[in-house]
Amino acid sequence: MDQLGAMRTFLSVIQTGSFSAAATELSSSQATISKKVAALEDKLGVKLLTRTSRKLSLTQAGQEYYNHCVAILQEIDEVEASVRSQVSSPKGQLRIAAPAPLARLLLAPLIGEFLREYPDIEVNLSIEERVIDLVAEGIDIAIRAKKLEDSSLIARPLFSNPLMLVASPDYLKKHGTPKQPKDLKSHSCIVYNFNRSLNNWHFKQNDDWLSVPVKGGVRSNSGETNLELALTGLGITQLPIWMMDKYLQSGELVQVLQDFPSDSVPINIIYPQNRYVPLKVRCFIEFIQEKLRGKYP
């Protein structure tokens, strides 16, 4: 049995979530994938997976084996990448995770240019609102709009990502325009439902920062949805400038409280802290930094 091949197959099954998805990713058949995992279980003498009609789950032994496989194969990939980088151009699959707005508005317009520059790289975009475990899910790079909290990862800044308050002209005509941050308490504010801390909006007033708790009749876990809700006139929302440029220019949205600067949440490119960073990862980091760093003040 090809031990390394079986380990890679096992990882693909876990990371994609099914035998059929792993077969597609590895250009194989579902039957072949299933046989490789079964052969691996026979060799080890333990059950790695529990299978139902709806989902796959790792057994306790399977979770331990998976963690070791990730570390072992990553080490092998790093060694091979180190050698290849001395004599060849970057190649292979590059897995990138990003929230939907960042992927659609910032990354997608640049991917074509990146692939023209590096034709031997294949980009696999994973659109995730949640914070994922890069190593466990086999992700090479993540783009995140938050400060780095995991010491096992490295963050490279792209731009500062200032936030802005906006509303539709129709909403402001009906409900008035707030003049001071405290006026927001009497307005309908479109907020997030997955992180309560995001529902305290922060403003700079003179040399001090002031926090204003806000609420409204509608909330969601998606910035793009909050943007659409604001466009329909349901309230005031706070979003990054890059999400709203075209709507401000068209007049569909109006900036609110522009004399009171809001928070700025950094946009970072995140990747695992390894002794060797694969060439495909280094090339993408350098490319995206050049294109996006300093894009917004």
TAUR-V798191 format. One record per helix or strand of 2 or more residues. SS is the DSSP state (H for helix, E for strand). FROM is the first residue (numbers start at 0). LEN is the number of residues. If there is no record, write none. Layout:
# TAUR-V798191
SS/FROM/LEN  SS/FROM/LEN
This chain:
# TAUR-V798191
H/2/14  H/18/7  H/29/15  E/48/3  E/55/3  H/59/25  E/91/7  H/99/18  E/120/7  E/140/4  E/152/7  E/161/6  H/168/7  H/180/6  E/188/4  H/195/4  E/199/6  E/207/6  E/218/2  H/222/9  E/235/5  H/240/3  H/244/6  E/253/3  E/266/6  H/278/14
